[in-house]
Amino acid sequence: MTSQKRQSKAPTVADVARAAKVSKAQAARALGGYGAVSDEVQERVNSAASALGYRLNALARSMNTGRSNTIGVIVGDIENPHFGLALRGMADVARTAGYHLLLSNSDEKLQAEQDAVRVMLEKRVDGIIVAPCCSEHRHNSHLTQVLEEGRALKLFDRAVTDLDVEAICCEFTEVAAEATSQLLEAGHRHIAYITSMALATDYSTPGDFGLTPVAQRVGRHDAGICCRGRGI
């Protein structure tokens, strides 16, 4: 006859309350950091929780406090060094402030970005930082929803037309124009533009989703050549 070892059950708020000899409501307030309890009750609950190995349910706490100390971040490609360095900086600053990051990769696909925003809102993140794959406001109702639900929203690397939120962007378009001009001044005539990002459509036309950052940079490269009377 075989026997199976019964898995130990994680202690609950009710277990802590029973051990501390307080009500479940008092234990929940003491553990969750909301409401008010006496110093004596707080000490008894803390001691009982420590003895039982109780682990705070962060999701339940966020439902009571309205805060999860979590920031959602959505980027196009986590393997892109540009995003990787930015994420390292975000994580360092967030950790110093007592926050953690919830990361998602959109692969520059609108549906994946929309799904990521939905999941992050369901997980009650305090705010979202997103590198939007679409610059047209008519395709970004999911970003408007973030604001409507009272969550903070910041855009990274790209801006969205008619969306009144702060966007942290690098002026790569001016850099592209300057680099092209310097090459032309040095006498070079056959200039190529190399990027790690694939262009799904003709980079010279906005298309359904507006000009991408890469398209904008290539455009400045072309403009620099045309300004000097050179063909593309």
KOLPA-83492 format. One line per 2 residues: number of its first residue (from 1); their letters; for each residue x negated, y, z negated of N, C-alpha, C. Coordinates in pm, 1 decimal, always signed. Each point is the difference from the previous one (the first is absolute). Example, Ala and Ser with C-alpha at 12.3 -4.5 7.8 and 13.67 -1.06 7.14 Angstrom:
residues 2
1> AS> -1319.0:-569.0:-780.0:+89.0:+119.0:+0.0:-90.0:+120.0:+0.0 | +35.0:+105.0:+72.0:-82.0:+119.0:-6.0:+77.0:+109.0:-73.0
end
This chain:
residues 232
1> MT> -85.6:-119.4:+0.0:+85.6:+119.4:+0.0:-88.9:+124.0:+0.0 | +23.7:+86.6:+93.1:-82.7:+119.1:+9.1:+69.6:+118.0:-65.0
3> SQ> -79.7:+90.1:-46.2:+54.6:+121.2:-63.0:-64.2:+121.3:+64.1 | +74.3:+104.0:+15.7:-50.8:+123.7:+58.0:-12.2:+104.5:-109.3
5> KR> -112.6:+67.9:+5.0:-22.5:+105.7:-98.6:+89.6:+118.5:+33.3 | +77.6:+37.1:-94.6:+92.3:+110.9:+21.8:-76.6:+131.6:+3.7
7> QS> +25.9:+80.5:+103.2:-67.8:+127.9:+12.4:+50.7:+97.0:-107.1 | -95.3:+70.8:-58.4:+36.8:+96.9:-102.7:+70.6:+118.6:+64.3
9> KA> +100.6:+50.0:-66.1:+77.5:+111.4:+51.9:-59.6:+130.7:-48.5 | -10.0:+94.7:+89.8:-54.3:+130.5:-37.5:+92.1:+65.1:-102.1
11> PT> -56.0:+60.3:-105.0:+83.4:+63.6:-103.1:+81.1:+115.5:+57.6 | +120.4:+15.8:-50.1:+90.4:+105.0:+46.9:+15.0:+108.2:-105.7
13> VA> +72.8:+105.0:+36.4:+27.2:+107.2:-96.4:+76.2:-55.3:-119.7 | +91.9:-94.4:+27.3:+77.1:-60.6:-108.7:-91.5:-75.2:-96.7
15> DV> -102.2:-67.6:+52.6:-95.9:-71.2:-85.0:-77.1:+97.1:-88.4 | -41.0:+111.8:+59.6:-74.3:+101.2:-75.3:+88.8:+60.1:-108.1
17> AR> +124.6:+29.8:+35.2:+93.5:+58.1:-96.3:+23.4:-94.9:-116.5 | +13.3:-127.6:+30.7:+23.3:-100.6:-105.5:-120.7:-8.6:-93.5
19> AA> -120.4:+1.7:+58.6:-121.2:-10.6:-81.1:-22.0:+125.5:-83.8 | +39.0:+115.9:+54.5:-19.3:+126.9:-71.4:+114.3:+30.8:-95.9
21> KV> +107.7:-83.9:+8.1:+118.7:+20.1:-84.2:+63.6:+137.2:+24.7 | +15.7:+31.7:+129.6:+69.0:+122.2:+40.8:+101.2:-37.3:+107.5
23> SK> +83.8:+94.8:+38.5:+97.2:-27.9:+106.7:-71.8:-3.9:+134.5 | +65.0:-62.6:+96.2:-57.8:-7.9:+134.8:-13.6:+138.9:+61.4
25> AQ> +97.4:+87.0:-28.4:-5.4:+136.1:+53.5:-119.0:+75.7:-56.4 | -26.9:-16.5:-131.0:-115.7:+66.8:-60.5:-130.6:-52.3:+59.6
27> AA> -6.0:-131.6:+18.4:-120.8:-58.8:+57.6:-22.4:+50.5:+142.4 | +107.6:+9.3:+76.6:-11.1:+46.7:+138.6:-49.6:+143.4:+5.8
29> RA> +53.1:+85.4:-89.2:-44.8:+139.5:-0.9:-145.8:+10.3:-42.1 | -40.0:-77.5:-99.7:-137.7:+4.8:-47.1:-97.9:-50.2:+106.4
31> LG> +38.3:-106.5:+69.0:-87.5:-57.1:+101.3:-3.1:+83.3:+127.8 | +116.1:+57.3:+32.8:+10.4:+75.6:+124.8:-46.9:+143.3:-8.2
33> GY> -16.2:+51.7:-122.2:-46.9:+136.6:-15.0:+104.5:+104.6:+30.8 | +126.3:-34.8:-12.9:+107.0:+96.6:+23.6:+91.4:+1.0:-122.8
35> GA> +78.5:+103.8:-14.0:+85.0:+9.4:-118.2:-83.6:+31.2:-123.3 | +53.8:-29.3:-116.5:-71.3:+30.4:-124.9:+18.5:-113.0:-99.6
37> VS> -109.4:-38.4:-63.8:+2.3:-97.9:-109.4:-91.8:+51.4:-108.8 | +18.8:-48.4:-122.0:-84.4:+42.7:-110.8:-140.7:-56.7:+16.1
39> DE> -95.3:+59.9:-69.5:-138.3:-47.9:+5.0:-9.0:-143.4:-51.4 | +80.9:-31.0:-101.4:-2.7:-134.9:-57.0:+46.6:-103.1:+102.4
41> VQ> +110.7:+30.8:+68.6:+51.8:-91.6:+101.5:-100.2:-15.0:+114.5 | -59.7:+109.8:+41.5:-97.8:-4.5:+108.4:-116.3:-91.5:-35.8
43> ER> -48.1:+10.9:-122.6:-113.3:-81.4:-44.5:+37.9:-147.7:-5.7 | +119.7:-28.5:-51.6:+44.0:-139.6:-8.7:+17.9:-62.6:+138.5
45> VN> +55.8:+77.3:+90.7:+20.5:-50.0:+136.2:-133.7:-22.5:+69.6 | -92.8:+94.2:-16.3:-131.4:-14.1:+62.6:-72.7:-123.6:-52.1
47> SA> +8.8:-21.7:-130.2:-66.2:-115.2:-61.3:+60.8:-131.1:+50.1 | +133.8:-3.6:+7.7:+68.3:-121.0:+46.5:-33.2:-26.7:+146.6
49> AS> -1.0:+105.0:+80.6:-30.4:-15.9:+141.8:-141.0:-52.5:+20.5 | -94.0:+52.6:-78.1:-138.7:-45.1:+9.8:-14.0:-145.9:-41.1
51> AL> +67.4:-37.0:-106.5:-8.9:-137.6:-50.4:+60.7:-100.2:+98.4 | +105.8:+40.7:+67.1:+68.4:-89.3:+94.1:-61.8:+1.4:+140.1
53> GY> -87.3:+99.0:+26.0:-56.4:+12.4:+134.3:+99.9:+55.5:+99.8 | +86.2:+88.1:-48.0:+103.0:+57.1:+86.6:-62.6:+91.2:+104.8
55> RL> +45.8:-13.9:+124.1:-46.3:+85.0:+110.1:+115.3:+89.0:+44.9 | -26.0:+129.4:+3.1:+104.3:+96.3:+35.1:+50.4:-21.2:+141.6
57> NA> +130.9:+2.3:+17.7:+62.4:-8.7:+131.8:+1.8:+140.4:+59.4 | -96.7:+26.4:+90.2:-14.3:+133.9:+55.8:+123.7:+43.2:+78.7
59> LA> +63.7:-94.0:+72.3:+117.6:+34.8:+78.7:+115.9:+41.3:-89.7 | +19.4:-75.7:-108.3:+107.8:+33.1:-92.9:-26.3:+135.9:-66.1
61> RS> -125.7:+23.8:-31.5:-34.5:+128.3:-61.8:+26.3:+115.4:+96.5 | -34.5:-18.9:+127.4:+21.1:+106.7:+97.2:+148.1:+32.6:+15.4
63> MN> +87.5:-100.1:-16.5:+143.7:+23.0:+11.7:+50.3:+85.8:-115.1 | -65.6:-11.0:-115.3:+40.8:+78.4:-116.1:-62.4:+139.1:-2.6
65> TG> -126.6:+8.4:+45.5:-71.8:+127.0:-7.5:+5.9:+79.7:+129.6 | +30.2:-69.8:+112.4:+0.5:+66.9:+129.6:-138.3:+13.9:+59.9
67> RS> -101.7:-59.1:-64.1:-137.6:+7.8:+49.2:-62.3:-139.1:-1.9 | -81.0:-26.8:+101.8:-67.0:-129.8:+8.3:-151.2:+11.6:-3.2
69> NT> -50.4:+125.1:+1.5:-144.9:+24.3:+5.5:-63.3:-72.5:+119.1 | +74.7:-3.4:+109.2:-46.2:-64.8:+121.3:+21.7:+93.9:+118.7
71> IG> -98.8:+5.6:+88.6:+9.1:+81.8:+121.2:-12.1:-92.1:+120.6 | +95.5:+7.9:+90.3:-5.8:-79.6:+122.1:-83.8:+69.7:+105.8
73> VI> -81.1:-77.1:+71.7:-83.0:+54.2:+107.8:+20.2:-85.8:+125.0 | +34.4:+64.6:+111.0:+20.9:-70.0:+127.0:-94.4:+58.2:+104.0
75> VG> -86.1:-83.7:+55.5:-93.3:+44.6:+103.6:+18.3:-86.9:+124.7 | -53.8:+48.0:+111.2:+16.2:-72.6:+125.0:-84.3:-125.3:+10.0
77> DI> -123.9:+8.2:-48.1:-91.4:-114.1:+11.3:-100.7:+6.4:-113.9 | +13.1:-88.3:-96.1:-86.6:+2.1:-117.2:-145.0:-30.6:+35.9
79> EN> -23.3:-64.1:+116.0:-135.9:-31.2:+42.3:-70.3:+120.8:+62.4 | +75.1:+104.4:+30.1:-58.0:+122.5:+53.8:-81.1:+67.9:-111.2
81> PH> -131.1:+21.8:+20.1:-84.0:+61.0:-105.3:+53.9:+133.3:-49.9 | +63.4:+75.8:+87.0:+57.9:+128.6:-39.0:+102.8:-18.5:-111.4
83> FG> +88.8:-98.8:+17.5:+99.8:-27.9:-101.6:-63.0:-64.9:-123.5 | -98.6:-86.8:+21.8:-63.2:-68.8:-111.8:-65.5:+95.9:-98.1
85> LA> -72.3:+97.9:+51.8:-64.8:+99.1:-86.9:+103.8:+85.8:-72.0 | +105.1:+36.1:+72.4:+105.9:+80.6:-61.5:+68.7:-77.2:-111.5
87> LR> +26.4:-128.7:+21.9:+64.6:-83.0:-101.5:-85.5:-12.0:-124.4 | -131.7:-10.2:+18.4:-88.6:-7.2:-116.2:+12.9:+126.2:-84.7
89> GM> +4.1:+114.1:+65.3:+16.2:+125.2:-72.9:+134.7:+9.1:-68.7 | +106.5:-42.1:+68.9:+133.5:+1.3:-60.1:+4.3:-88.7:-124.1
91> AD> -58.3:-119.4:+10.9:+2.3:-94.5:-111.7:-75.2:+54.2:-120.6 | -113.8:+63.2:+24.4:-80.2:+54.7:-109.8:+75.4:+111.1:-73.7
93> VA> +59.9:+90.6:+77.7:+73.2:+111.7:-61.7:+124.2:-52.1:-71.9 | +71.3:-94.7:+61.6:+121.2:-54.4:-61.3:-32.4:-70.7:-131.1
95> RT> -106.4:-79.4:-0.5:-36.1:-73.7:-120.9:-34.9:+95.2:-114.6 | -70.0:+107.8:+32.2:-35.4:+99.5:-101.8:+125.1:+61.6:-62.5
97> AG> +105.2:+14.7:+80.5:+125.1:+60.3:-47.7:+95.5:-102.9:-58.8 | -43.3:-127.4:-6.0:+85.3:-103.4:-57.7:+98.6:-61.0:+97.7
99> YH> -29.0:+10.0:+129.0:+87.8:-56.4:+102.3:-69.6:-113.2:+74.8 | +80.3:-82.5:+66.5:-51.7:-105.7:+85.4:+59.4:+15.8:+139.5
101> LL> -70.7:-53.1:+100.3:+47.1:+9.8:+138.0:+66.6:-128.7:+45.8 | +105.7:+16.0:+77.4:+65.8:-111.7:+67.8:-21.8:+23.1:+148.7
103> LS> -79.1:-85.3:+63.8:-46.3:+23.9:+136.6:+75.9:-82.7:+102.8 | +26.8:+62.8:+115.4:+62.8:-71.5:+111.1:-63.7:+44.6:+131.1
105> NS> -7.2:-93.2:+94.3:-59.6:+24.6:+131.7:+111.0:-1.5:+105.4 | +13.5:+108.4:+76.7:+109.6:+8.2:+96.7:-38.1:-48.6:+139.3
107> DE> -129.8:-16.3:+26.5:-46.0:-36.7:+134.9:+49.3:+99.8:+104.3 | +22.9:+123.5:-42.8:+49.0:+107.0:+87.2:+135.0:-34.9:+63.4
109> KL> +80.2:-80.1:-70.5:+132.1:-38.5:+49.9:+107.4:+63.5:-88.1 | +94.1:+67.7:+62.7:+102.7:+74.6:-72.6:+83.4:-90.8:-89.8
111> QA> +42.6:-116.2:+51.2:+83.3:-90.2:-79.3:-73.4:-47.7:-124.6 | -129.2:-31.0:+14.5:-78.9:-44.1:-115.1:-12.9:+112.0:-102.6
113> EQ> -14.1:+122.2:+47.4:-8.9:+114.8:-90.3:+132.5:+20.0:-74.1 | +111.1:-10.5:+70.7:+131.3:+14.6:-62.3:+23.1:-107.9:-105.8
115> DA> -40.1:-122.8:+30.8:+15.6:-110.4:-95.5:-85.0:+24.6:-124.5 | -120.4:+50.8:+19.7:-89.5:+26.3:-112.7:+57.5:+107.4:-92.1
117> VR> +56.5:+104.3:+58.9:+62.0:+106.5:-80.4:+117.1:-56.2:-80.3 | +81.0:-83.4:+64.3:+115.5:-58.7:-69.2:-45.7:-83.7:-120.5
119> VM> -99.4:-84.0:+20.6:-49.1:-84.9:-108.9:-57.1:+84.5:-113.4 | -72.4:+103.9:+34.2:-60.7:+84.6:-103.1:+105.6:+74.2:-80.8
121> LE> +104.5:+45.5:+66.5:+108.2:+65.8:-72.8:+71.6:-99.4:-91.6 | +15.8:-123.7:+47.8:+63.4:-102.9:-82.2:-85.0:-31.4:-122.8
123> KR> -131.2:+12.0:+15.0:-90.0:-23.6:-112.4:-17.1:+124.1:-86.2 | +72.8:+105.6:+34.0:+8.6:+121.6:-79.8:-136.3:+67.3:-18.0
125> VD> -75.0:+11.5:+108.5:-125.7:+73.5:-7.2:+30.7:+146.5:-29.5 | -95.4:+68.7:-60.6:+20.8:+140.3:-34.0:-19.4:+92.0:+119.4
127> GI> -72.7:-47.1:+98.9:-23.2:+80.3:+119.6:-60.6:-86.2:+109.3 | +0.1:+52.6:+121.6:-53.7:-74.0:+114.2:-91.9:+90.9:+80.2
129> IV> -115.6:-52.9:+35.8:-91.7:+65.2:+93.0:+1.7:-83.2:+127.3 | +27.4:+63.5:+113.2:+13.8:-77.1:+123.7:-70.0:+69.2:+116.0
131> AP> -67.2:-80.4:+81.3:-54.0:+46.8:+127.6:+102.8:-39.1:+105.1 | +95.9:+87.6:+31.3:+113.3:-37.3:+85.5:-43.8:-37.2:+141.3
133> CC> +60.0:-104.8:+54.2:-35.2:-42.2:+135.4:+74.8:+80.5:+104.4 | +94.9:+80.5:-44.2:+80.4:+80.0:+92.6:+3.2:+145.3:-45.9
135> SE> -25.0:+93.1:+91.5:-2.3:+142.0:-35.5:+133.3:+69.3:+21.5 | +97.2:-70.8:+57.0:+130.1:+59.7:+27.5:+94.3:-19.2:-119.5
137> HR> +60.3:+107.9:-45.7:+86.3:-4.3:-117.6:+120.3:-91.5:+20.0 | +50.9:-9.5:+121.6:+120.1:-80.4:+25.5:-23.5:-148.8:-23.4
139> HN> -125.8:-42.6:-8.1:-30.6:-140.5:-26.6:-42.1:-23.7:-144.6 | +14.5:+101.0:-84.3:-54.6:-11.1:-135.1:+104.2:+22.0:-109.8
141> SH> +119.1:-51.9:+19.8:+103.6:+11.8:-103.6:-41.7:-73.9:-127.1 | -84.9:-102.9:+12.8:-46.3:-73.8:-117.5:-87.7:+87.9:-89.2
143> LT> -71.2:+95.2:+59.9:-81.7:+91.3:-79.9:+88.8:+103.9:-69.1 | +101.9:+44.4:+69.2:+95.5:+92.7:-61.5:+68.2:-65.8:-119.3
145> QV> +25.0:-129.3:+10.1:+64.7:-73.2:-108.5:-85.2:+1.0:-126.1 | -131.5:-4.7:+17.2:-90.1:+5.2:-116.1:+26.7:+126.9:-80.6
147> LE> +12.4:+111.4:+69.5:+26.1:+128.4:-66.4:+139.5:+2.5:-60.3 | +96.7:-55.8:+70.8:+138.4:-0.6:-48.0:+14.2:-80.4:-129.3
149> EG> -85.9:-100.4:-18.6:+5.0:-81.0:-121.5:-86.2:+57.9:-112.4 | -50.4:+121.5:+22.6:-74.2:+68.5:-104.8:-142.1:-47.6:-18.5
151> RA> -56.0:-67.1:+100.9:-138.4:-46.9:-8.8:-91.8:+97.5:+72.6 | -123.2:+9.1:-47.2:-97.4:+87.9:+64.9:-44.6:-61.3:+132.1
153> LK> -28.9:+84.3:+98.5:-43.3:-47.1:+131.1:-111.7:+89.7:+51.5 | -109.0:-62.7:+43.0:-111.1:+71.0:+62.8:-36.9:-73.5:+128.8
155> LF> -34.1:+76.1:+102.1:-42.4:-58.2:+126.3:-152.4:+5.8:+9.3 | -56.9:-104.2:+58.5:-145.2:-9.2:+10.6:-39.9:-27.0:+144.6
157> DR> -95.6:+77.5:+49.0:-58.3:-16.8:+132.8:+88.6:+51.9:+112.4 | +132.2:-1.5:-18.2:+91.2:+46.6:+104.0:+113.8:+81.4:-63.6
159> AV> +54.1:+92.7:+74.9:+114.2:+78.2:-46.1:+124.4:-44.9:+76.6 | +115.8:+35.2:-52.5:+127.8:-30.1:+65.5:+72.4:+132.1:+24.6
161> TD> +45.3:+21.3:+122.0:+67.6:+124.9:+34.1:+128.5:+16.2:-81.1 | +21.2:+120.4:-49.6:+123.0:+36.4:-70.7:+20.2:-76.6:-131.0
163> LD> -106.4:-55.5:-55.8:+8.5:-63.8:-130.7:-84.2:+83.7:-96.4 | +68.1:+66.6:-92.1:-65.6:+98.2:-86.0:-69.3:-66.3:-118.9
165> VE> -108.8:-69.4:+27.1:-82.5:-59.5:-104.7:-146.1:+25.5:+33.5 | -83.7:-5.7:-102.0:-142.1:+24.8:+20.6:-63.6:-114.0:+79.6
167> AI> -82.2:+34.7:+97.6:-71.6:-98.3:+80.9:-149.3:+27.6:-9.2 | -76.4:-99.3:-41.9:-144.6:+13.3:-10.6:-60.9:-58.2:+126.1
169> CC> -49.9:+86.6:+86.6:-50.2:-44.1:+131.0:-141.6:+51.9:+23.9 | -73.7:-73.8:+80.5:-132.8:+41.6:+42.4:+10.9:+65.7:+137.2
171> EF> -76.8:+106.1:+21.5:+5.7:+71.6:+127.3:-88.5:-68.0:+104.5 | +33.1:-124.8:+30.8:-78.9:-74.3:+98.1:+18.0:+55.0:+141.2
173> TE> +112.0:+68.1:+24.8:+22.3:+52.5:+134.4:-104.2:+106.7:+33.9 | -27.8:+88.7:-95.7:-100.7:+103.8:+23.1:-139.2:-60.8:+10.8
175> VA> -24.5:-104.1:-80.6:-129.5:-68.1:+7.3:-18.8:-63.5:+137.1 | +106.6:-62.0:+52.6:-7.1:-62.3:+132.4:-31.4:+104.0:+107.0
177> AE> +63.7:+116.5:-9.7:-23.6:+105.8:+97.4:-143.1:+51.4:-9.5 | -48.5:+19.0:-122.8:-136.0:+50.1:-20.1:-104.4:-99.5:+50.6
179> AT> +22.9:-129.1:-29.9:-94.7:-102.6:+44.2:-5.8:-6.5:+152.2 | +116.7:+11.3:+64.4:+4.4:-2.6:+146.0:-74.6:+119.8:+58.5
181> SQ> +20.2:+117.5:-59.9:-67.1:+121.3:+48.8:-151.5:-12.0:-11.3 | -46.9:-56.2:-111.3:-144.5:-13.7:-19.4:-60.9:-95.8:+102.3
183> LL> +71.9:-106.5:+31.5:-49.6:-93.6:+100.5:-6.3:+64.7:+137.4 | +102.1:+80.1:+33.1:+1.6:+68.0:+128.8:-111.3:+104.0:+8.9
185> EA> -23.2:+72.3:-109.1:-106.7:+99.6:-2.6:-137.6:-63.3:+14.9 | -10.2:-126.6:-45.7:-127.2:-71.0:+12.1:-21.3:-58.4:+138.8
187> GH> +97.2:+19.3:+88.4:-14.6:-45.3:+136.4:+63.5:-134.0:+31.9 | +66.9:-59.6:-96.7:+63.1:-129.8:+25.1:+127.9:+19.7:+80.2
189> RH> +25.3:-89.2:+92.2:+117.0:+12.2:+85.4:+92.7:-121.7:-6.0 | -50.3:-115.4:-38.0:+82.2:-120.3:-11.3:+19.8:-30.0:-148.6
191> IA> +114.2:+41.6:-54.0:+25.9:-8.9:-143.9:+117.5:-93.5:-25.4 | -21.1:-94.3:-88.3:+106.1:-95.3:-35.8:+43.8:+23.1:-143.8
193> YI> +123.8:-35.9:-28.2:+53.5:+9.0:-136.7:+28.5:-141.5:-50.1 | -61.1:-37.6:-112.1:+16.3:-134.3:-55.3:+73.7:+9.6:-132.4
195> TS> +103.7:-81.1:-16.3:+77.2:-1.4:-124.2:+31.5:-142.6:-40.9 | +16.4:-20.8:-128.6:+34.0:-134.4:-49.3:+149.3:-27.3:+7.8
197> MA> +80.0:+103.7:+28.4:+144.9:-14.7:+4.0:+48.5:-18.1:+142.8 | +91.1:-93.1:+18.0:+57.8:-23.1:+132.5:+108.8:+103.1:+26.4
199> LA> +7.7:+44.6:+123.9:+104.9:+93.1:+39.9:+108.0:-78.2:+71.5 | +118.4:-4.5:-59.5:+108.5:-81.1:+56.8:+57.1:+61.2:+127.1
201> TD> -10.9:+132.8:+11.1:+55.8:+67.1:+117.7:-102.4:+97.8:+53.9 | +33.2:+62.1:+111.0:-85.2:+101.8:+58.4:-26.0:+108.4:-103.4
203> YS> -128.3:+22.4:-33.4:-31.9:+92.3:-108.3:+34.9:+144.7:+31.8 | +22.5:+33.3:+127.1:+26.0:+138.9:+37.5:+146.1:+39.2:-9.1
205> TP> +88.1:-98.1:-31.7:+142.6:+30.9:-12.2:+50.5:-38.7:-138.0 | +89.3:+80.4:-59.3:+47.2:-28.0:-135.5:+72.5:-132.6:-15.1
207> GD> +81.6:-39.9:+96.8:+74.1:-124.6:-13.6:+105.8:+10.6:-109.4 | +49.8:-115.0:-47.1:+107.4:-1.9:-98.6:-47.4:+42.5:-138.1
209> FG> -125.6:-27.6:-35.1:-46.5:+21.3:-135.7:-93.4:+119.6:-15.0 | -11.9:+81.8:+102.5:-85.5:+117.5:-9.5:-145.7:-36.5:+22.1
211> LT> -84.1:+101.2:+8.0:-141.9:-22.9:+21.1:-64.5:-57.2:-126.2 | -79.0:-104.4:+16.0:-71.9:-57.9:-112.4:-124.1:+84.2:-27.9
213> PV> -64.0:-15.9:-117.7:-124.1:+72.6:-27.4:-107.2:-26.7:+104.9 | -10.7:-126.2:+44.4:-97.8:-32.2:+103.1:+32.4:+74.8:+128.5
215> AQ> +128.8:+2.3:+35.9:+41.0:+70.0:+121.3:-34.1:+148.2:-7.7 | +16.6:+59.2:-116.7:-32.3:+141.4:-17.2:-148.9:+25.2:+16.8
217> RV> -81.3:-91.8:-52.4:-144.6:+16.8:+11.3:-46.1:-18.0:+145.2 | +57.4:-101.0:+67.9:-34.0:-20.5:+140.8:+43.0:+121.4:+81.8
219> GR> +114.1:+56.5:-35.5:+47.8:+118.3:+70.1:-96.8:+116.7:-11.3 | -57.4:+18.4:-119.1:-96.8:+108.0:-18.7:-128.5:-27.0:+76.5
221> HD> -35.7:-127.9:+8.0:-115.8:-40.2:+80.4:+23.5:+37.6:+147.0 | +118.5:-32.1:+51.6:+33.5:+31.9:+138.2:+4.8:+151.1:+21.9
223> AG> +56.1:+71.3:-98.6:+11.7:+145.4:+13.2:-137.8:+64.5:+7.9 | -94.3:-51.7:-79.2:-135.0:+54.9:+2.2:-65.0:-17.1:+135.8
225> IC> +25.6:-113.6:+64.6:-56.9:-24.6:+132.5:+65.1:+90.9:+103.3 | +133.4:+11.9:-8.0:+72.0:+83.2:+97.6:-39.0:+146.7:-11.7
227> CR> -25.4:+45.6:-123.0:-36.0:+140.1:-21.6:-131.4:+35.7:+69.9 | -81.5:-100.5:+22.3:-128.6:+23.9:+66.1:+4.0:-38.0:+148.4
229> GR> +122.2:-16.1:+48.3:+15.9:-25.2:+141.5:-40.2:-138.0:+45.1 | +0.8:-93.6:-91.5:-37.1:-136.6:+35.3:+125.2:-85.8:+10.5
231> GI> -5.6:-98.3:+85.0:+112.2:-92.3:+12.5:-5.2:-105.7:-108.6 | +114.6:-62.5:-24.5:+8.8:-104.3:-101.3:-10.0:-136.4:+67.1
end
